Each structure stands twice: as structure tokens, then as C-alpha cells.
Amino acid sequence: MNYDVIVIGSGPGGYVAAIRASQLGLKTAIIERESLGGICLNWGCIPTKALLKSAQVFEYINHASEYGIKTAGAEADFAAVVKRSRGVAEGMSKGVQFLMKKNKIEVIMGSAKVKPGNKVDVKAADGSQKEYSASHIILATGGRSRELPNLKQDGKKVIGYRQAMVLPEQPKSMVVVGSGAIGVEFAYFYATMGTKVTIVEFMDNVVPVEDEDVSKQLLRSFKKAGIEIMTSSSVESVDTSGQGCKVQVKTASGMQTIECDIVLSAAGVVANIENIGLEETGIKTEKGKVVVDEYYNTSVKGYYAIGDIVGGQALAHVASAEGIICVEKIAGHKPEPLDYNNIPGCTYCSPEIASVGYTEKAAKAAGYELKIGKFPFSASGKASAAGAKDGFVKLIFDAKYGELLGAHMIGANVTEMIAEIVVARKLETTGHEMIKAVHPHPTMSEAIMEAAADAYGEVIHL
């Protein structure tokens, strides 16, 4: 065998798995067909956050007078904003290159295809092919923008998230199809930069995976920001034959036509499982995902899969955790299987959204009797001082044992606050323990303590 471990794909699942394998003394190689860091680092999590930061700065400047600051007319340089975002992504990719060298991981550039007998064929950009072998082969090939049958992406007028990050010029108007994390983040970015944005969502609520109270708050905040929102609606067709796009939208009250410059399809992601040798190797798939056990073994011994190509949340931090568990098990350690009910989800529009565990609806459906506490940021001194009073913290407890079943936050910086809840749930912290854990004042995070107190009738500042 050439290696102990070969990892295919260098996103946050793949490169993290490779580093952990090397740390554990396994001779490791990683295969990447495009750029180290994968989609998340190059075309996803990181560059989008750079775009969103530029939008937030622009928003601050436009509302500077509310903070007692006088400014001259600010103007957004769209091309410069995009350039900064790409620069941030390139810097992070170089950081992953450094980590590969530091951990003595061989980087093989090319398109990989697994074969029976623990072998991998790699086709380089120049067309040359080479075969490698390893005792353990980890598939971490990630995902791509889902293409709807009636919404074919041409990369120019009907685009996916990748093109949305590098448009040559800012569109005057845009229809965003789908209001998951990708949809609402781009909707916020473009609307803040001055584009007229309409969101079309098939489900009854925006951010439909979130607690309904969070969905309602985001709807209010987005409408206040001038974003048009159509729920219980679907895009039936897009006519791109003219200068712009004519979007046919089916609503409860009938068909509507919306004219815009660009349509962004943000209907989720689909796993990259085609043309990587799964059929030839006999690796079992189901509903577009690779079937694995709790330690990410596939149906064929010596082959593993992690990240967006397996079941579970398609999130960077999930892929990283799966990669670490996978290689620790390979190395003979005894890692604890991942608790998929304690995975935080974060959405970086403004206001931000962060959640973990059961929604109120799901907890009731699971048969729990609930105690629910809610603390609005309008009652928070820090939020008032920051001029960020939209939103709240909502905590859901099991009334019988005081177990923290779920947390749902919407507001400024809540993506930084959710980790407290993840740790609290991991340690099986009760509501009373959270109330008695002194939180610093004034902070946004004390809203967590206040929400817990509200659940038990002890809230002070409401």
C-alpha cells in the first residue's frame, strides 16, 4: 500500500480528517481536483461571510446618523467587495496548503475514482493517470448547488451560489428561489448593497427548518429592510430570452410574473457521488447519499465516507467532526459517535440565526411536556446600546427533568452565542443550573440566562 489513509476531497471534512490521521501517525495523502479547502473555504462559508461583512459595514455607514455620526454619501464599490471576498478565500486556501506541509500530508491534484482492492485512480489536469493504494480510503467529495428541473442554471441569468459570489456587476433586481441559509444570506447581502430582492419560498415559512417564532421574526426584519417575500409559492418557469428574466411564480392566489435581472437558485445542495467509482467498487448508496455506519464505514471494507455525501446535516462543522471520528476509529481509538441532535446551525444574514436541538413543534411531537422561556433583545441593555434590538433567545426545556431540549436565537452575534448551549446540552445542564450560572452584564449572552429564568417564572428584566 502507498499510504495508510487516502482522503478524496479537501473540504472541511477531508482536510481535517487528513490532519487528524497524520497526527495519529498514519501515512496520509489527500486528493483534490480544484482548490485546497473545498467549496466551503473557496466558494461557500468563508467568502460569503466576507461579502456579508462588507454589506454590514455599508449598512452601518448608511445608518451612522442613528449613532450620532455624520458621514458623507457612502457608495458601494461592488467589484471591490467581490475582490476582497476572493482575497479572503485565497488567503485561507494558502493556510490549508501550509497545514498540509506542516503535517507531512502529500497533496495529489486531480480527479479521483475509487476502484476495488483499496485502489484509487487519479486523473491529472494534463490527462495523465496514476494509481494509488491505501489501507483506508475516505470519500469526502462534498456537494454542489441543487438544480431544480424547471430552473436550469445557465450561469449568467439563472445562477447558483457560486456565480452569486463573483457577478461582474451588481444586478438592479434579483429573485432568490429558496429561503434556507444560502438564500437568506444572499438576499440580505444583495438587498443591503442596493439590489431589489424578492424571495420565493415553497414552504409556509422562510428558513423553514427553524423554529416558527424565528421564521416570523426574520420575516418582519426582512420586510422592514425592504425585501419582498413570497411564501407558499413556487417558481414554475423562467423566460431568459429577453434582456432580463421573466419569472412565473405560482401563489395561493394564482400566477404572478416577476421581472428581474438575475434569478438565484438556492434550493439546497446535492451530494457529489457521480463518477467517483461507487458502482464499480460496490459501495451502497440510498437516496443520493452514501450509506455508512456510526463510524462512517461504507458497505465495502476499507472505504469510508463523510460530510455532505452521507446522511445528516450538510454543514462544515459536521463534516469536520465526522472526519475526526472516522480516523480516530481507524487508528484504534474509541471515539464517541456523533450526536446529530446536538449540532448547531447558523445563518449569517442580519439578524443572524442560530439554533440547536428540538424546535417547539418537534419537541411537542416527540411527546415532551415543555417549559419555554423567551427573552427579547429589546429588553437587553447591550442590544439597545448596540442599536440591535431585533430578535430574541428562546429556550425549550423538558418540564419533567429540566433537560434543555433546544435553543433558538435570532439577533446580532447569536452565531457566537450558540456554542454555550451546545456545551450545556453536552454536559446535560438543567434550566436551574443555567439560571444560577452568572452571566456578565451588559452582554447579549445574558439573554440566555434570562430566557432560562423566564421558563421557570424567575425572569428579572421582563
N, C-alpha and C positions, 0 to 999 in steps of 0.2 A: 504494500500500500504506500502511495506517495505521502499521505497525510493521515493523521488520526481523525481530523474533522475537516470537512469542506462545507462552507456555508455559501449558498447560492442566493445572492441579493444582499446589498449593503445598506438597507434602510435601518431604522431604529431597532428592528428585531434582529436583522442579520449582523450588523457590525457589533452590536452589544453581545450577541451570542459568541461571535468570534473572539472578542476581547476576553470574555469570561473563560472560554475554552483555553485560550493561551495562558491566562493566569493560573489555570488548574494543571498546567504542564502538558497540554495536548498540542501536538504539532498541527497548526491550523492554516488553512488558506480560505480566502473569500473571493467569490466570482461576482463581477459587476459588469453589466452591459453598457451603462451610461455614465453616471457620476457617483462617486462615493457619498454615502449619506442617504441615497434613495430619494423617493418622492417627497417624503416629509421634510427633509432638510433642504432639498433643492427646489421643489415645486409645491410644497404644502405648508406644514406647520410654521416653519421659520420665516420664509419670505412673506407669507400672508401677515404674520404678526408685525413685520417691518412696515408693510403697507398700512396696516391698521394704526400703527403708532403715528405715521405721517398724518393720517386722517384726524387722529385725536389732537395732534399739535395744531392742525389747521382749525379744528373746532374750538380749541382753547383761545386761539388768536381772535377768531370771529366773535367770541363771547367775552373778550378781555374786559370790556366795559363793566360787566357784572362783577368783576373782581377789583374794580377801581383803577383799571389800567387803560390809558388812552393809546390806541395804535392807529397807524395809517392803514389804508386799504390793503389787506393781505391778498395775495394771489397765489394759487397753487400751480406749481410747475409739474404737470403730470409726468412728463418724461423723466424729470429729475427724481421724482418719488419712486418711479419704477426702477430707475438706475440704482438708487440707494438700496432697494429691496434685493436686487440681484447681487449687489456687493456684499450684503449681509449673508446671503446664501452661499456665495463663493468662499467667503471667509470661514464659514462653518464647515464647508466641504474640505477645505485645506486642513482644518482641525482634525477631521476624521482621518485624513491621509497621515497626519502626524501620529495619531493614536495607533494606526496600523503598524507604522515603523517602530514605534516605542514598544509595542507588544510582540514584535517579530512575527507578524502575520503576513503571509505572502498574498499580494493582491494580483488577481488574474483578470484582465479586462477581456470581455467577450460575452456572447450569448451561450448559456449553459443548457444542456439537455441531459437528464439522468438516464442511465442505462442499467440493465440488470447486472448483478455481480459487483455492486458498490463502485460503479464507474460513472464518470461524468465527461461528456464531450463538450468542448468549448470552441466556439467559432469566433475568431477574432474579426475586427473591423476590416482587415485586408482579405478576408475569406479563408485564411488558413485555419486548420482544425488540429486540436490536440486533445488527447485523452488523459484524464487524471483519475486517481482512485483514492478512496478513503474508507476507513472502518465505519465512519459515521458521516452521513450526508444530510445536511439540514436545508430544507427548502424555505426560503424567506423572500418570495418573489413579489409580495405586496399586491396592491390593487391599482385600478385606474378609474377614471370617470365613467359612470354608468351611462350608456347611450339608450335613450328611450326609442321604441320603434317609430313613433310619429314625430320624433325630434332629432333627426340626424344631424350630427355636428359636422359643419364644413370648415371649422377652424377660423372663420372670418366673421360671419354674421351670426351663426349659431355656434357657440363656443362652450368648452368645458373650463374647469378651474385653472388649467394650465395656461390657456390663452388669456384668461381674465387677468393674470398677473403681469402680462407683458404686452398689452394692447398698445399699438403705435401711437394712438391718440385717445383722449378721453371721450367716450360717447356722450351725446346730449341726453339720450334716454336709453333705458335698459329694462328688459323683463327678465326677472330671475325665477326660474322654474324649480320649486322646491325650497322649503324653509328649514332644512336641517342646519347643522353648524356651518357647512360651506356656504349655503345660500344666504343665511342672515349675516355672516361676516362680510361677504362681498357686497351685499345690499347696503350695509352700514358704510363700508368704505366708499363705494361709488356715490351714494347719496350725500355723504359728508363732503366729498370733493366737488359736488355740484351737479351730478347726473340725476335726472328724474327717474326714479326707480319704482317699479311695480313688482311685487312678489305674488306668484301664483302657487298656491298650496292645495294639493288634492285632499288632505285631511281637514278636519273641522277646526284645528288649531295650528298656529305657527309653532315651530320647534315641537312637533307632535310627540317626541319621546319624553319630553319634560313634564313635570307636574303641571296640572291645568292652571294653577294660580300663577306660575312662572310664565306660561304661554300668554295669559291675559295681560300681565304686566308688560311683557315685551311688545305686544300688540299696541298698547297705549303709548309706550315710549317711542316706537317706530312711527306711529301715526303723527305724534307730536313733532317728530323730526321730518315730516313731510313724505314719508314712504307710503305708497299705496299698497294695500294688502287685500288679496282676494283668496279667501279660504273656501273649502268645499268646491274647488274649481279645478279644471284640468285643461291643459293646452292640447287642443285637438290637431292643429296643424300650424305650420309657419310658412308663409309665402315670402321667399327671399329674392324674387325676380326683379323687384324694383330697387330703388336706391337704398331703402332700409328694409325692415321686416314688418309684415302684417301677421299678427298673432291671433289665431282664432281660439278663444277661451270659452269653454262650456261652464256655465254657472248654474246655480239653482233657479235663477230667473230667466235662463236662456243663453244664447250665444252672444258673445261680445267680441269686437275686433279692437285690438290694441296695436298702435303703430309705434315702432321704436327703432333705434339704430342697431342694437345688439340684443340677442337672446342668450342668456347664460343658463345652461342646463346643469342644475345642481341637485340631481336626483340620486345622490349617493355614489358608492364605489362598487366595482365588481372585481373579483379576485383574478389575478394573473396566473391561471393554471393551464393555459393552452400552450402547446408546442414546447413543453419542458420535460417530456418523456414519461408522463404519468401512466399513460395507457401501455406503453412498451414495457415499463417496469412492473406493471400490475398494481400500482398504488390506487387504492379505492377513493373515489370522490362521491359526494352526495350534495345535491342542490347547489352545485357550483363551488363547493368547498372541499378541501382535503380532509378525510376522516382521520382523527387522531385520538389517542387516549389521553389521560390526565398528565402524562409526561411527554406528550407530543410525538409518540411513536406512531408511524403510519401503519397500514396493513402489511407492509413489507419490512422485514427486519433490517436494521441498519439505515433506514430512511426516516427522516423526521420532518415535521412541518410546523411553522409558527407564523404568527402575525395575521395579516388580512386574508390569507388563503385558508385559514381554519375558522371554525365557529367561534363565537364570542365577539366582543366589541372590536370594531376596526379602528383602534386607537394606537398611537405611537407607544405610549407607556405600557399598554397591554402587550404589544409585540416584544418590547424590551424585557418585561417580566417573564414572558413565556420563553424567550431565548435563554435567559439565565437559568430558569428551572430545568429546561431541556438539557443544557450542557452539564449542569451540576449532577443530574441523574446519570448522564453518560459517564461522568468521571467517578461514579460510585458513591456520591453523596446521597443524603436522604432529604431532598428539598420538600417543602410542603406544597401540595398542589395549589394552584391559583384560585382564590375566592372571587369568582366573577360577579358576585353581588356586592363586592366592596371596591369596585373600580370607579374612580371619579371621572365624570365627563365635564369638559369645559368648553364654552363657546365664547369667543373673544370679540363679539360685537360690543356696542355700547348702548345700554348697560350690559356688562358681562353676565354670563350664566354659568353656574357650577352646581353639580348635583351628584349624589351618590346614594345607592340603596333604593328602597321602595318609594314609589310615589304614593300619595294618599290613596288613590284609586286602587293601585296594585296591593297595598297593604290590607285594605278592606277586603279585596277579592281573595287574599290569602287567609282570611278568617281572623285577623288580629282585631282586638278591641284597642282603640287608639287614644292617645293623648297627643294633641297637636299644639305646638307653640309657634307664634309668629311675631317677629319684631320688625317694624318698618324702618327703613333708613331715614325717613322723615323725622323720627324721634331720636336719631343719633347725632350727638354733638359734632363728631368728626365729619360725618357726611354733610351736615349743614355748613360747617366751616369750609369744606372742600367744594361746596356747590354741587353735590352729587346725591340728592335726596331720593331719586327714583329707586325703587326696589325694596327688598326685604330678605330676611332669613326665616326659613320655615323648617322646623324640626318635627319629626314624626317618631313617637315612642310607643312601645307596647305597654298598654296600661297595666298589664298583669305583673311584668317583671322589670319594667323601666328600661328595657333594651332600646337602644337608638336604632330604629329601623331604616330611617332615611333622612336626608337633608337636601333642601332645595333653596338656592340663593340666586338672586338677581340684583345686580348693582355694581358699583365701582369696586374693582380689585377683588371680587369674590373668588376669582380663579386662584388667588393666592391664599384664600381663607379655607378652601375646602379640605386641604390636607389635614387640618386639625380634626375634622370629622372622620376622615379615613382612619387616622391613628386611633381616635376614640372608639370607633366601631371594632377595629382590630383588637383593642385591649378590653372589649366588652364593657365599656364605660356606661354607667347609668345616667339618667337625667339628673338625679340629685347630685352626683359627683361633678357633673358639668356646671351646675349652678354654684357649687362650692369652690370650683377652680377659679381663682381670682384672675380676671382679665384686665389688661391695662386700659386706662382711660386718659385721653379720648382716642379710641381706635374704632375702625369698622368692625373688628373682630369681637368686640364686646357684645355685638348684636347676637352672637351665638349663645353667650351666657344668658342674655335677656330672653331669647326665644325659648331656651330650656326652662327658664323661670316662668315664662308665660304658660307653658304646657302644664305646670304644676300650681298655677294660681299665685305665684310669688313675684311676678314681674314688677320692677320698681318704676321704670321710666315710661310707662304707658298709662 
